[in-house]
Amino acid sequence: MPLRGRQTVSDYSIYVLFDEEQVLSDCRTIISCADDEEAIRVAEQWVDLHDVELWQSNRFITRFTPRPEHIAVTGFWS
């Protein structure tokens, strides 16, 4: 139970996937958030050309894939 006047935060890990299923652990970023919803909002901002996964310790939260506008802007796939 959180102490009065203090918000409890948890650490989450953001992983960038450079290949289909390969996580490059060197690209892990740890964020501290109040809950899953906040962590999801933060992790969404990391999506660019590669998929991104969000974890809390060994608990998988979600996976994000690049939006078409990210791919189109770079010219890699056109």
mmCIF file of the N, C-alpha and C atoms, coordinates in Angstrom:
data_MODEL
# 
_entry.id   MODEL 
# 
loop_
_atom_site.group_PDB 
_atom_site.id 
_atom_site.type_symbol 
_atom_site.label_atom_id 
_atom_site.label_alt_id 
_atom_site.label_comp_id 
_atom_site.label_asym_id 
_atom_site.label_entity_id 
_atom_site.label_seq_id 
_atom_site.pdbx_PDB_ins_code 
_atom_site.Cartn_x 
_atom_site.Cartn_y 
_atom_site.Cartn_z 
_atom_site.occupancy 
_atom_site.B_iso_or_equiv 
_atom_site.pdbx_formal_charge 
_atom_site.auth_seq_id 
_atom_site.auth_comp_id 
_atom_site.auth_asym_id 
_atom_site.auth_atom_id 
_atom_site.pdbx_PDB_model_num 
ATOM 1   N N  . MET A 1 1  ? 0.846  -1.182  0.000   1.00 0.00 ? 1  MET A N  1 
ATOM 2   C CA . MET A 1 1  ? 0.000  0.000   0.000   1.00 0.00 ? 1  MET A CA 1 
ATOM 3   C C  . MET A 1 1  ? 0.891  1.245   0.000   1.00 0.00 ? 1  MET A C  1 
ATOM 4   N N  . PRO A 1 2  ? 0.614  2.191   -0.930  1.00 0.00 ? 2  PRO A N  1 
ATOM 5   C CA . PRO A 1 2  ? 1.468  3.386   -1.000  1.00 0.00 ? 2  PRO A CA 1 
ATOM 6   C C  . PRO A 1 2  ? 1.306  4.271   0.226   1.00 0.00 ? 2  PRO A C  1 
ATOM 7   N N  . LEU A 1 3  ? 2.379  4.928   0.583   1.00 0.00 ? 3  LEU A N  1 
ATOM 8   C CA . LEU A 1 3  ? 2.322  5.886   1.674   1.00 0.00 ? 3  LEU A CA 1 
ATOM 9   C C  . LEU A 1 3  ? 1.503  7.091   1.261   1.00 0.00 ? 3  LEU A C  1 
ATOM 10  N N  . ARG A 1 4  ? 0.839  7.688   2.224   1.00 0.00 ? 4  ARG A N  1 
ATOM 11  C CA . ARG A 1 4  ? 0.009  8.859   1.944   1.00 0.00 ? 4  ARG A CA 1 
ATOM 12  C C  . ARG A 1 4  ? 0.858  9.973   1.335   1.00 0.00 ? 4  ARG A C  1 
ATOM 13  N N  . GLY A 1 5  ? 0.375  10.505  0.210   1.00 0.00 ? 5  GLY A N  1 
ATOM 14  C CA . GLY A 1 5  ? 1.063  11.602  -0.453  1.00 0.00 ? 5  GLY A CA 1 
ATOM 15  C C  . GLY A 1 5  ? 2.165  11.162  -1.402  1.00 0.00 ? 5  GLY A C  1 
ATOM 16  N N  . ARG A 1 6  ? 2.423  9.874   -1.483  1.00 0.00 ? 6  ARG A N  1 
ATOM 17  C CA . ARG A 1 6  ? 3.460  9.360   -2.388  1.00 0.00 ? 6  ARG A CA 1 
ATOM 18  C C  . ARG A 1 6  ? 2.825  8.422   -3.390  1.00 0.00 ? 6  ARG A C  1 
ATOM 19  N N  . GLN A 1 7  ? 3.296  8.515   -4.601  1.00 0.00 ? 7  GLN A N  1 
ATOM 20  C CA . GLN A 1 7  ? 2.808  7.640   -5.655  1.00 0.00 ? 7  GLN A CA 1 
ATOM 21  C C  . GLN A 1 7  ? 3.804  6.503   -5.836  1.00 0.00 ? 7  GLN A C  1 
ATOM 22  N N  . THR A 1 8  ? 3.297  5.283   -5.889  1.00 0.00 ? 8  THR A N  1 
ATOM 23  C CA . THR A 1 8  ? 4.144  4.130   -6.105  1.00 0.00 ? 8  THR A CA 1 
ATOM 24  C C  . THR A 1 8  ? 4.471  4.021   -7.587  1.00 0.00 ? 8  THR A C  1 
ATOM 25  N N  . VAL A 1 9  ? 5.741  3.781   -7.904  1.00 0.00 ? 9  VAL A N  1 
ATOM 26  C CA . VAL A 1 9  ? 6.145  3.608   -9.299  1.00 0.00 ? 9  VAL A CA 1 
ATOM 27  C C  . VAL A 1 9  ? 6.819  2.256   -9.453  1.00 0.00 ? 9  VAL A C  1 
ATOM 28  N N  . SER A 1 10 ? 6.766  1.753   -10.658 1.00 0.00 ? 10 SER A N  1 
ATOM 29  C CA . SER A 1 10 ? 7.411  0.481   -10.996 1.00 0.00 ? 10 SER A CA 1 
ATOM 30  C C  . SER A 1 10 ? 8.324  0.696   -12.190 1.00 0.00 ? 10 SER A C  1 
ATOM 31  N N  . ASP A 1 11 ? 9.348  -0.145  -12.291 1.00 0.00 ? 11 ASP A N  1 
ATOM 32  C CA . ASP A 1 11 ? 10.243 -0.090  -13.433 1.00 0.00 ? 11 ASP A CA 1 
ATOM 33  C C  . ASP A 1 11 ? 9.715  -0.981  -14.546 1.00 0.00 ? 11 ASP A C  1 
ATOM 34  N N  . TYR A 1 12 ? 9.785  -0.469  -15.756 1.00 0.00 ? 12 TYR A N  1 
ATOM 35  C CA . TYR A 1 12 ? 9.395  -1.181  -16.967 1.00 0.00 ? 12 TYR A CA 1 
ATOM 36  C C  . TYR A 1 12 ? 10.575 -1.139  -17.922 1.00 0.00 ? 12 TYR A C  1 
ATOM 37  N N  . SER A 1 13 ? 10.674 -2.147  -18.788 1.00 0.00 ? 13 SER A N  1 
ATOM 38  C CA . SER A 1 13 ? 11.740 -2.190  -19.783 1.00 0.00 ? 13 SER A CA 1 
ATOM 39  C C  . SER A 1 13 ? 11.161 -2.065  -21.179 1.00 0.00 ? 13 SER A C  1 
ATOM 40  N N  . ILE A 1 14 ? 11.775 -1.204  -21.970 1.00 0.00 ? 14 ILE A N  1 
ATOM 41  C CA . ILE A 1 14 ? 11.413 -1.037  -23.375 1.00 0.00 ? 14 ILE A CA 1 
ATOM 42  C C  . ILE A 1 14 ? 12.530 -1.683  -24.196 1.00 0.00 ? 14 ILE A C  1 
ATOM 43  N N  . TYR A 1 15 ? 12.152 -2.616  -25.070 1.00 0.00 ? 15 TYR A N  1 
ATOM 44  C CA . TYR A 1 15 ? 13.107 -3.300  -25.939 1.00 0.00 ? 15 TYR A CA 1 
ATOM 45  C C  . TYR A 1 15 ? 12.791 -2.976  -27.389 1.00 0.00 ? 15 TYR A C  1 
ATOM 46  N N  . VAL A 1 16 ? 13.830 -2.650  -28.159 1.00 0.00 ? 16 VAL A N  1 
ATOM 47  C CA . VAL A 1 16 ? 13.686 -2.428  -29.595 1.00 0.00 ? 16 VAL A CA 1 
ATOM 48  C C  . VAL A 1 16 ? 14.060 -3.726  -30.294 1.00 0.00 ? 16 VAL A C  1 
ATOM 49  N N  . LEU A 1 17 ? 13.188 -4.227  -31.174 1.00 0.00 ? 17 LEU A N  1 
ATOM 50  C CA . LEU A 1 17 ? 13.438 -5.463  -31.919 1.00 0.00 ? 17 LEU A CA 1 
ATOM 51  C C  . LEU A 1 17 ? 13.952 -5.098  -33.301 1.00 0.00 ? 17 LEU A C  1 
ATOM 52  N N  . PHE A 1 18 ? 15.169 -5.503  -33.615 1.00 0.00 ? 18 PHE A N  1 
ATOM 53  C CA . PHE A 1 18 ? 15.773 -5.153  -34.889 1.00 0.00 ? 18 PHE A CA 1 
ATOM 54  C C  . PHE A 1 18 ? 15.526 -6.185  -35.971 1.00 0.00 ? 18 PHE A C  1 
ATOM 55  N N  . ASP A 1 19 ? 15.251 -7.408  -35.589 1.00 0.00 ? 19 ASP A N  1 
ATOM 56  C CA . ASP A 1 19 ? 14.869 -8.458  -36.524 1.00 0.00 ? 19 ASP A CA 1 
ATOM 57  C C  . ASP A 1 19 ? 13.534 -8.999  -36.059 1.00 0.00 ? 19 ASP A C  1 
ATOM 58  N N  . GLU A 1 20 ? 12.956 -9.878  -36.845 1.00 0.00 ? 20 GLU A N  1 
ATOM 59  C CA . GLU A 1 20 ? 11.620 -10.409 -36.575 1.00 0.00 ? 20 GLU A CA 1 
ATOM 60  C C  . GLU A 1 20 ? 11.367 -10.692 -35.098 1.00 0.00 ? 20 GLU A C  1 
ATOM 61  N N  . GLU A 1 21 ? 12.212 -11.491 -34.483 1.00 0.00 ? 21 GLU A N  1 
ATOM 62  C CA . GLU A 1 21 ? 12.016 -11.855 -33.080 1.00 0.00 ? 21 GLU A CA 1 
ATOM 63  C C  . GLU A 1 21 ? 13.257 -11.608 -32.216 1.00 0.00 ? 21 GLU A C  1 
ATOM 64  N N  . GLN A 1 22 ? 14.227 -10.937 -32.770 1.00 0.00 ? 22 GLN A N  1 
ATOM 65  C CA . GLN A 1 22 ? 15.480 -10.754 -32.050 1.00 0.00 ? 22 GLN A CA 1 
ATOM 66  C C  . GLN A 1 22 ? 15.474 -9.459  -31.255 1.00 0.00 ? 22 GLN A C  1 
ATOM 67  N N  . VAL A 1 23 ? 15.599 -9.594  -29.975 1.00 0.00 ? 23 VAL A N  1 
ATOM 68  C CA . VAL A 1 23 ? 15.689 -8.434  -29.099 1.00 0.00 ? 23 VAL A CA 1 
ATOM 69  C C  . VAL A 1 23 ? 17.153 -8.125  -28.879 1.00 0.00 ? 23 VAL A C  1 
ATOM 70  N N  . LEU A 1 24 ? 17.525 -6.896  -29.106 1.00 0.00 ? 24 LEU A N  1 
ATOM 71  C CA . LEU A 1 24 ? 18.889 -6.471  -28.838 1.00 0.00 ? 24 LEU A CA 1 
ATOM 72  C C  . LEU A 1 24 ? 18.907 -5.862  -27.440 1.00 0.00 ? 24 LEU A C  1 
ATOM 73  N N  . SER A 1 25 ? 19.357 -6.623  -26.469 1.00 0.00 ? 25 SER A N  1 
ATOM 74  C CA . SER A 1 25 ? 19.255 -6.204  -25.081 1.00 0.00 ? 25 SER A CA 1 
ATOM 75  C C  . SER A 1 25 ? 20.032 -4.926  -24.785 1.00 0.00 ? 25 SER A C  1 
ATOM 76  N N  . ASP A 1 26 ? 21.022 -4.615  -25.616 1.00 0.00 ? 26 ASP A N  1 
ATOM 77  C CA . ASP A 1 26 ? 21.750 -3.369  -25.421 1.00 0.00 ? 26 ASP A CA 1 
ATOM 78  C C  . ASP A 1 26 ? 20.851 -2.162  -25.649 1.00 0.00 ? 26 ASP A C  1 
ATOM 79  N N  . CYS A 1 27 ? 19.755 -2.386  -26.322 1.00 0.00 ? 27 CYS A N  1 
ATOM 80  C CA . CYS A 1 27 ? 18.829 -1.288  -26.608 1.00 0.00 ? 27 CYS A CA 1 
ATOM 81  C C  . CYS A 1 27 ? 17.679 -1.234  -25.610 1.00 0.00 ? 27 CYS A C  1 
ATOM 82  N N  . ARG A 1 28 ? 17.865 -1.849  -24.474 1.00 0.00 ? 28 ARG A N  1 
ATOM 83  C CA . ARG A 1 28 ? 16.839 -1.809  -23.435 1.00 0.00 ? 28 ARG A CA 1 
ATOM 84  C C  . ARG A 1 28 ? 16.882 -0.456  -22.741 1.00 0.00 ? 28 ARG A C  1 
ATOM 85  N N  . THR A 1 29 ? 15.720 0.091   -22.519 1.00 0.00 ? 29 THR A N  1 
ATOM 86  C CA . THR A 1 29 ? 15.605 1.328   -21.773 1.00 0.00 ? 29 THR A CA 1 
ATOM 87  C C  . THR A 1 29 ? 14.672 1.083   -20.599 1.00 0.00 ? 29 THR A C  1 
ATOM 88  N N  . ILE A 1 30 ? 15.089 1.462   -19.430 1.00 0.00 ? 30 ILE A N  1 
ATOM 89  C CA . ILE A 1 30 ? 14.256 1.291   -18.240 1.00 0.00 ? 30 ILE A CA 1 
ATOM 90  C C  . ILE A 1 30 ? 13.556 2.610   -17.943 1.00 0.00 ? 30 ILE A C  1 
ATOM 91  N N  . ILE A 1 31 ? 12.245 2.503   -17.741 1.00 0.00 ? 31 ILE A N  1 
ATOM 92  C CA . ILE A 1 31 ? 11.445 3.680   -17.393 1.00 0.00 ? 31 ILE A CA 1 
ATOM 93  C C  . ILE A 1 31 ? 10.720 3.396   -16.081 1.00 0.00 ? 31 ILE A C  1 
ATOM 94  N N  . SER A 1 32 ? 10.420 4.416   -15.333 1.00 0.00 ? 32 SER A N  1 
ATOM 95  C CA . SER A 1 32 ? 9.653  4.284   -14.089 1.00 0.00 ? 32 SER A CA 1 
ATOM 96  C C  . SER A 1 32 ? 8.305  4.950   -14.296 1.00 0.00 ? 32 SER A C  1 
ATOM 97  N N  . CYS A 1 33 ? 7.252  4.170   -14.084 1.00 0.00 ? 33 CYS A N  1 
ATOM 98  C CA . CYS A 1 33 ? 5.899  4.671   -14.320 1.00 0.00 ? 33 CYS A CA 1 
ATOM 99  C C  . CYS A 1 33 ? 4.969  4.241   -13.193 1.00 0.00 ? 33 CYS A C  1 
ATOM 100 N N  . ALA A 1 34 ? 3.877  4.962   -13.054 1.00 0.00 ? 34 ALA A N  1 
ATOM 101 C CA . ALA A 1 34 ? 2.906  4.689   -12.004 1.00 0.00 ? 34 ALA A CA 1 
ATOM 102 C C  . ALA A 1 34 ? 2.139  3.397   -12.250 1.00 0.00 ? 34 ALA A C  1 
ATOM 103 N N  . ASP A 1 35 ? 1.899  3.075   -13.536 1.00 0.00 ? 35 ASP A N  1 
ATOM 104 C CA . ASP A 1 35 ? 1.106  1.892   -13.850 1.00 0.00 ? 35 ASP A CA 1 
ATOM 105 C C  . ASP A 1 35 ? 1.327  1.502   -15.310 1.00 0.00 ? 35 ASP A C  1 
ATOM 106 N N  . ASP A 1 36 ? 0.671  0.402   -15.722 1.00 0.00 ? 36 ASP A N  1 
ATOM 107 C CA . ASP A 1 36 ? 0.824  -0.077  -17.097 1.00 0.00 ? 36 ASP A CA 1 
ATOM 108 C C  . ASP A 1 36 ? 0.392  0.967   -18.121 1.00 0.00 ? 36 ASP A C  1 
ATOM 109 N N  . GLU A 1 37 ? -0.687 1.670   -17.849 1.00 0.00 ? 37 GLU A N  1 
ATOM 110 C CA . GLU A 1 37 ? -1.197 2.665   -18.809 1.00 0.00 ? 37 GLU A CA 1 
ATOM 111 C C  . GLU A 1 37 ? -0.169 3.751   -19.082 1.00 0.00 ? 37 GLU A C  1 
ATOM 112 N N  . GLU A 1 38 ? 0.466  4.244   -18.042 1.00 0.00 ? 38 GLU A N  1 
ATOM 113 C CA . GLU A 1 38 ? 1.496  5.274   -18.241 1.00 0.00 ? 38 GLU A CA 1 
ATOM 114 C C  . GLU A 1 38 ? 2.691  4.698   -18.994 1.00 0.00 ? 38 GLU A C  1 
ATOM 115 N N  . ALA A 1 39 ? 3.088  3.486   -18.654 1.00 0.00 ? 39 ALA A N  1 
ATOM 116 C CA . ALA A 1 39 ? 4.220  2.850   -19.330 1.00 0.00 ? 39 ALA A CA 1 
ATOM 117 C C  . ALA A 1 39 ? 3.926  2.645   -20.814 1.00 0.00 ? 39 ALA A C  1 
ATOM 118 N N  . ILE A 1 40 ? 2.698  2.271   -21.137 1.00 0.00 ? 40 ILE A N  1 
ATOM 119 C CA . ILE A 1 40 ? 2.302  2.097   -22.537 1.00 0.00 ? 40 ILE A CA 1 
ATOM 120 C C  . ILE A 1 40 ? 2.396  3.416   -23.285 1.00 0.00 ? 40 ILE A C  1 
ATOM 121 N N  . ARG A 1 41 ? 1.928  4.499   -22.683 1.00 0.00 ? 41 ARG A N  1 
ATOM 122 C CA . ARG A 1 41 ? 2.009  5.820   -23.331 1.00 0.00 ? 41 ARG A CA 1 
ATOM 123 C C  . ARG A 1 41 ? 3.456  6.213   -23.605 1.00 0.00 ? 41 ARG A C  1 
ATOM 124 N N  . VAL A 1 42 ? 4.333  5.940   -22.666 1.00 0.00 ? 42 VAL A N  1 
ATOM 125 C CA . VAL A 1 42 ? 5.748  6.280   -22.844 1.00 0.00 ? 42 VAL A CA 1 
ATOM 126 C C  . VAL A 1 42 ? 6.375  5.386   -23.916 1.00 0.00 ? 42 VAL A C  1 
ATOM 127 N N  . ALA A 1 43 ? 6.119  4.088   -23.847 1.00 0.00 ? 43 ALA A N  1 
ATOM 128 C CA . ALA A 1 43 ? 6.728  3.148   -24.797 1.00 0.00 ? 43 ALA A CA 1 
ATOM 129 C C  . ALA A 1 43 ? 6.289  3.409   -26.229 1.00 0.00 ? 43 ALA A C  1 
ATOM 130 N N  . GLU A 1 44 ? 5.052  3.850   -26.425 1.00 0.00 ? 44 GLU A N  1 
ATOM 131 C CA . GLU A 1 44 ? 4.563  4.147   -27.777 1.00 0.00 ? 44 GLU A CA 1 
ATOM 132 C C  . GLU A 1 44 ? 5.431  5.187   -28.469 1.00 0.00 ? 44 GLU A C  1 
ATOM 133 N N  . GLN A 1 45 ? 6.016  6.073   -27.703 1.00 0.00 ? 45 GLN A N  1 
ATOM 134 C CA . GLN A 1 45 ? 6.851  7.131   -28.268 1.00 0.00 ? 45 GLN A CA 1 
ATOM 135 C C  . GLN A 1 45 ? 8.183  6.600   -28.806 1.00 0.00 ? 45 GLN A C  1 
ATOM 136 N N  . TRP A 1 46 ? 8.549  5.376   -28.464 1.00 0.00 ? 46 TRP A N  1 
ATOM 137 C CA . TRP A 1 46 ? 9.807  4.778   -28.914 1.00 0.00 ? 46 TRP A CA 1 
ATOM 138 C C  . TRP A 1 46 ? 9.688  4.098   -30.265 1.00 0.00 ? 46 TRP A C  1 
ATOM 139 N N  . VAL A 1 47 ? 8.472  3.913   -30.750 1.00 0.00 ? 47 VAL A N  1 
ATOM 140 C CA . VAL A 1 47 ? 8.281  3.189   -32.008 1.00 0.00 ? 47 VAL A CA 1 
ATOM 141 C C  . VAL A 1 47 ? 8.709  4.078   -33.168 1.00 0.00 ? 47 VAL A C  1 
ATOM 142 N N  . ASP A 1 48 ? 9.588  3.542   -34.007 1.00 0.00 ? 48 ASP A N  1 
ATOM 143 C CA . ASP A 1 48 ? 10.036 4.250   -35.194 1.00 0.00 ? 48 ASP A CA 1 
ATOM 144 C C  . ASP A 1 48 ? 10.028 3.264   -36.346 1.00 0.00 ? 48 ASP A C  1 
ATOM 145 N N  . LEU A 1 49 ? 11.163 2.741   -36.742 1.00 0.00 ? 49 LEU A N  1 
ATOM 146 C CA . LEU A 1 49 ? 11.231 1.768   -37.835 1.00 0.00 ? 49 LEU A CA 1 
ATOM 147 C C  . LEU A 1 49 ? 11.171 0.322   -37.362 1.00 0.00 ? 49 LEU A C  1 
ATOM 148 N N  . HIS A 1 50 ? 11.288 0.108   -36.066 1.00 0.00 ? 50 HIS A N  1 
ATOM 149 C CA . HIS A 1 50 ? 11.363 -1.245  -35.524 1.00 0.00 ? 50 HIS A CA 1 
ATOM 150 C C  . HIS A 1 50 ? 10.251 -1.477  -34.507 1.00 0.00 ? 50 HIS A C  1 
ATOM 151 N N  . ASP A 1 51 ? 9.900  -2.756  -34.351 1.00 0.00 ? 51 ASP A N  1 
ATOM 152 C CA . ASP A 1 51 ? 8.944  -3.109  -33.317 1.00 0.00 ? 51 ASP A CA 1 
ATOM 153 C C  . ASP A 1 51 ? 9.546  -2.817  -31.950 1.00 0.00 ? 51 ASP A C  1 
ATOM 154 N N  . VAL A 1 52 ? 8.672  -2.562  -30.995 1.00 0.00 ? 52 VAL A N  1 
ATOM 155 C CA . VAL A 1 52 ? 9.082  -2.278  -29.629 1.00 0.00 ? 52 VAL A CA 1 
ATOM 156 C C  . VAL A 1 52 ? 8.232  -3.130  -28.687 1.00 0.00 ? 52 VAL A C  1 
ATOM 157 N N  . GLU A 1 53 ? 8.876  -3.732  -27.690 1.00 0.00 ? 53 GLU A N  1 
ATOM 158 C CA . GLU A 1 53 ? 8.141  -4.485  -26.681 1.00 0.00 ? 53 GLU A CA 1 
ATOM 159 C C  . GLU A 1 53 ? 8.292  -3.817  -25.330 1.00 0.00 ? 53 GLU A C  1 
ATOM 160 N N  . LEU A 1 54 ? 7.231  -3.913  -24.540 1.00 0.00 ? 54 LEU A N  1 
ATOM 161 C CA . LEU A 1 54 ? 7.218  -3.363  -23.191 1.00 0.00 ? 54 LEU A CA 1 
ATOM 162 C C  . LEU A 1 54 ? 7.056  -4.514  -22.206 1.00 0.00 ? 54 LEU A C  1 
ATOM 163 N N  . TRP A 1 55 ? 7.949  -4.551  -21.207 1.00 0.00 ? 55 TRP A N  1 
ATOM 164 C CA . TRP A 1 55 ? 7.940  -5.591  -20.187 1.00 0.00 ? 55 TRP A CA 1 
ATOM 165 C C  . TRP A 1 55 ? 8.031  -4.955  -18.809 1.00 0.00 ? 55 TRP A C  1 
ATOM 166 N N  . GLN A 1 56 ? 7.454  -5.628  -17.839 1.00 0.00 ? 56 GLN A N  1 
ATOM 167 C CA . GLN A 1 56 ? 7.679  -5.276  -16.436 1.00 0.00 ? 56 GLN A CA 1 
ATOM 168 C C  . GLN A 1 56 ? 8.278  -6.522  -15.803 1.00 0.00 ? 56 GLN A C  1 
ATOM 169 N N  . SER A 1 57 ? 9.562  -6.472  -15.546 1.00 0.00 ? 57 SER A N  1 
ATOM 170 C CA . SER A 1 57 ? 10.321 -7.628  -15.093 1.00 0.00 ? 57 SER A CA 1 
ATOM 171 C C  . SER A 1 57 ? 10.168 -8.743  -16.124 1.00 0.00 ? 57 SER A C  1 
ATOM 172 N N  . ASN A 1 58 ? 9.610  -9.894  -15.753 1.00 0.00 ? 58 ASN A N  1 
ATOM 173 C CA . ASN A 1 58 ? 9.419  -10.970 -16.728 1.00 0.00 ? 58 ASN A CA 1 
ATOM 174 C C  . ASN A 1 58 ? 7.980  -11.045 -17.244 1.00 0.00 ? 58 ASN A C  1 
ATOM 175 N N  . ARG A 1 59 ? 7.194  -9.996  -17.006 1.00 0.00 ? 59 ARG A N  1 
ATOM 176 C CA . ARG A 1 59 ? 5.794  -9.941  -17.454 1.00 0.00 ? 59 ARG A CA 1 
ATOM 177 C C  . ARG A 1 59 ? 5.695  -9.112  -18.739 1.00 0.00 ? 59 ARG A C  1 
ATOM 178 N N  . PHE A 1 60 ? 5.291  -9.776  -19.824 1.00 0.00 ? 60 PHE A N  1 
ATOM 179 C CA . PHE A 1 60 ? 5.103  -9.096  -21.099 1.00 0.00 ? 60 PHE A CA 1 
ATOM 180 C C  . PHE A 1 60 ? 3.854  -8.221  -21.014 1.00 0.00 ? 60 PHE A C  1 
ATOM 181 N N  . ILE A 1 61 ? 3.982  -6.946  -21.451 1.00 0.00 ? 61 ILE A N  1 
ATOM 182 C CA . ILE A 1 61 ? 2.848  -6.027  -21.436 1.00 0.00 ? 61 ILE A CA 1 
ATOM 183 C C  . ILE A 1 61 ? 2.231  -5.929  -22.830 1.00 0.00 ? 61 ILE A C  1 
ATOM 184 N N  . THR A 1 62 ? 3.034  -5.475  -23.809 1.00 0.00 ? 62 THR A N  1 
ATOM 185 C CA . THR A 1 62 ? 2.508  -5.317  -25.165 1.00 0.00 ? 62 THR A CA 1 
ATOM 186 C C  . THR A 1 62 ? 3.645  -5.145  -26.160 1.00 0.00 ? 62 THR A C  1 
ATOM 187 N N  . ARG A 1 63 ? 3.281  -5.252  -27.433 1.00 0.00 ? 63 ARG A N  1 
ATOM 188 C CA . ARG A 1 63 ? 4.226  -5.024  -28.527 1.00 0.00 ? 63 ARG A CA 1 
ATOM 189 C C  . ARG A 1 63 ? 3.632  -3.965  -29.453 1.00 0.00 ? 63 ARG A C  1 
ATOM 190 N N  . PHE A 1 64 ? 4.484  -3.051  -29.893 1.00 0.00 ? 64 PHE A N  1 
ATOM 191 C CA . PHE A 1 64 ? 4.089  -1.997  -30.820 1.00 0.00 ? 64 PHE A CA 1 
ATOM 192 C C  . PHE A 1 64 ? 4.794  -2.228  -32.147 1.00 0.00 ? 64 PHE A C  1 
ATOM 193 N N  . THR A 1 65 ? 4.116  -1.964  -33.242 1.00 0.00 ? 65 THR A N  1 
ATOM 194 C CA . THR A 1 65 ? 4.735  -2.046  -34.567 1.00 0.00 ? 65 THR A CA 1 
ATOM 195 C C  . THR A 1 65 ? 4.741  -0.651  -35.179 1.00 0.00 ? 65 THR A C  1 
ATOM 196 N N  . PRO A 1 66 ? 5.696  -0.387  -36.068 1.00 0.00 ? 66 PRO A N  1 
ATOM 197 C CA . PRO A 1 66 ? 5.779  0.938   -36.686 1.00 0.00 ? 66 PRO A CA 1 
ATOM 198 C C  . PRO A 1 66 ? 4.506  1.276   -37.460 1.00 0.00 ? 66 PRO A C  1 
ATOM 199 N N  . ARG A 1 67 ? 4.127  2.514   -37.379 1.00 0.00 ? 67 ARG A N  1 
ATOM 200 C CA . ARG A 1 67 ? 2.975  2.991   -38.158 1.00 0.00 ? 67 ARG A CA 1 
ATOM 201 C C  . ARG A 1 67 ? 3.443  3.254   -39.590 1.00 0.00 ? 67 ARG A C  1 
ATOM 202 N N  . PRO A 1 68 ? 2.540  3.121   -40.573 1.00 0.00 ? 68 PRO A N  1 
ATOM 203 C CA . PRO A 1 68 ? 2.926  3.327   -41.980 1.00 0.00 ? 68 PRO A CA 1 
ATOM 204 C C  . PRO A 1 68 ? 3.602  4.668   -42.250 1.00 0.00 ? 68 PRO A C  1 
ATOM 205 N N  . GLU A 1 69 ? 3.192  5.719   -41.562 1.00 0.00 ? 69 GLU A N  1 
ATOM 206 C CA . GLU A 1 69 ? 3.807  7.028   -41.813 1.00 0.00 ? 69 GLU A CA 1 
ATOM 207 C C  . GLU A 1 69 ? 5.274  7.060   -41.406 1.00 0.00 ? 69 GLU A C  1 
ATOM 208 N N  . HIS A 1 70 ? 5.672  6.252   -40.425 1.00 0.00 ? 70 HIS A N  1 
ATOM 209 C CA . HIS A 1 70 ? 7.091  6.188   -40.036 1.00 0.00 ? 70 HIS A CA 1 
ATOM 210 C C  . HIS A 1 70 ? 7.902  5.548   -41.166 1.00 0.00 ? 70 HIS A C  1 
ATOM 211 N N  . ILE A 1 71 ? 7.371  4.498   -41.738 1.00 0.00 ? 71 ILE A N  1 
ATOM 212 C CA . ILE A 1 71 ? 8.068  3.786   -42.800 1.00 0.00 ? 71 ILE A CA 1 
ATOM 213 C C  . ILE A 1 71 ? 8.129  4.631   -44.065 1.00 0.00 ? 71 ILE A C  1 
ATOM 214 N N  . ALA A 1 72 ? 7.030  5.276   -44.428 1.00 0.00 ? 72 ALA A N  1 
ATOM 215 C CA . ALA A 1 72 ? 6.957  6.076   -45.654 1.00 0.00 ? 72 ALA A CA 1 
ATOM 216 C C  . ALA A 1 72 ? 7.921  7.254   -45.608 1.00 0.00 ? 72 ALA A C  1 
ATOM 217 N N  . VAL A 1 73 ? 8.079  7.886   -44.471 1.00 0.00 ? 73 VAL A N  1 
ATOM 218 C CA . VAL A 1 73 ? 8.940  9.059   -44.346 1.00 0.00 ? 73 VAL A CA 1 
ATOM 219 C C  . VAL A 1 73 ? 10.400 8.697   -44.585 1.00 0.00 ? 73 VAL A C  1 
ATOM 220 N N  . THR A 1 74 ? 10.824 7.529   -44.168 1.00 0.00 ? 74 THR A N  1 
ATOM 221 C CA . THR A 1 74 ? 12.231 7.167   -44.291 1.00 0.00 ? 74 THR A CA 1 
ATOM 222 C C  . THR A 1 74 ? 12.620 6.764   -45.694 1.00 0.00 ? 74 THR A C  1 
ATOM 223 N N  . GLY A 1 75 ? 11.668 6.257   -46.472 1.00 0.00 ? 75 GLY A N  1 
ATOM 224 C CA . GLY A 1 75 ? 11.949 5.830   -47.817 1.00 0.00 ? 75 GLY A CA 1 
ATOM 225 C C  . GLY A 1 75 ? 12.585 4.446   -47.918 1.00 0.00 ? 75 GLY A C  1 
ATOM 226 N N  . PHE A 1 76 ? 12.761 3.768   -46.777 1.00 0.00 ? 76 PHE A N  1 
ATOM 227 C CA . PHE A 1 76 ? 13.377 2.451   -46.782 1.00 0.00 ? 76 PHE A CA 1 
ATOM 228 C C  . PHE A 1 76 ? 12.549 1.418   -47.539 1.00 0.00 ? 76 PHE A C  1 
ATOM 229 N N  . TRP A 1 77 ? 11.271 1.510   -47.464 1.00 0.00 ? 77 TRP A N  1 
ATOM 230 C CA . TRP A 1 77 ? 10.392 0.459   -47.985 1.00 0.00 ? 77 TRP A CA 1 
ATOM 231 C C  . TRP A 1 77 ? 9.684  0.864   -49.256 1.00 0.00 ? 77 TRP A C  1 
ATOM 232 N N  . SER A 1 78 ? 9.959  2.022   -49.794 1.00 0.00 ? 78 SER A N  1 
ATOM 233 C CA . SER A 1 78 ? 9.253  2.443   -51.015 1.00 0.00 ? 78 SER A CA 1 
ATOM 234 C C  . SER A 1 78 ? 10.130 2.313   -52.234 1.00 0.00 ? 78 SER A C  1 
# 
